[in-house]
Amino acid sequence: MANTPPHNKWGTYQLTCNTCHLSYVGQTNRSLSIHFQEHIRYIRNNNPQSAYAQHILQNQHEYGQMNSIMTLLKPINNPSLLTPYKQYYIQSLHREGKLIPEQNSGEINPLFKMAINPPAPALHMNRPVLLQPATWILPQPATPKLQHTSKQGTCNLKLTTPEYISKALPINQSHILHT
C-alpha cells in the first residue's frame, strides 16, 4: 500500500463539509474513491444513508471534489482495526468541536479519553504529586504495556493506541495516580 495513490487505499477517512467545515469520519475496506462516490450518490439521490449525506441534505450545505474534502486519516491493512481507529478519530474530532452533529460520537472510551486528553497532574495540598517514572515492558511476544510502581503496588496497563484498545480493560485515573 506504500506506493498506492491515496484515493485507491482503504482505511479510516474524513469528509469535510465545504460550508461549515465540520467533518465526518468513516471507514472502508474498499478504495476511497468508490466510497466517496457512494456518499455523493446518496446526496444526489436525496438519500441520507450516511451521516455525511444527512448533514449536507438537511442543512443544504455544499460538498466538493474528492481531493478537496476527503482525507485518508489512517491507511489500514487489517480490517479488525477499522472500527477502533474510526472511533478514535470520531472522539478526537468531537473533542475539538469539529465533528458534524449528525454523527454520533458515542460514549467516550476511557482509553481514548486519556490518549486524546491526558489527565492533569495530581495535586496534594496544591502541590504536584511526584510520581515515579513509568517504564515500558515488552514481554514476548511484544505487546507494549505501561507499568507504574508506587508504594501501593504495581499497575500494568496496555498501551493506549487503537491497535490495543479493543483488548484493553477500561481504567480510571485512580488506577494510574496514587497520592
Steps between C-alpha positions, in 0.01 A plus 500: 500500500805732521501599130123489457336839432292615802168477310566129436581418864259392769478576869365778720412823320360848562245688286481875560193715432587789265253732672559460875835316485385237750600143425366147478720197575447175314667172430520278195671183390456610138674783316427853620386606153225235492383592849507872416280436195248322725476803733450731200236266354310512833504880486398525134217248551380677817569179693655574844654154554820645649534766767698708247220485242247576773706805606527637145132439419339621824711815524512573126879514524747448219740217433796507262734287297662198663850652506374809685266347762619140558809417704639156575563517875650154540568241230420163656597153378324313780116523482467435876670837563251703296250554782749587777669760278166640386386540861831660597472762224129562569573568865801718412294717263208509745731627775633771264144604405563404135260204465170538313208476747335228289781258588457347843829510691377234743625459853855609555724197539720566808811398309420737213429773754843452656674485160320810371491702822753377759398565861641804678777432751377387839512761774541450871465811714521710178838350406566245225534142616829354388444167330767249418575497127310246295692220335418312182494123520521299179420136585515224239317532269544877493184654648581850630383562854531794733607422854491734795635393838415685818479433872155347444625246245546456128246595235537348150307653210503417132618773264220743412525488122209378290683173422471401867185683607266220400696266731558739792282519808320823595702698752465815701747749641509327840672205334780726380551772757569415862523784752 
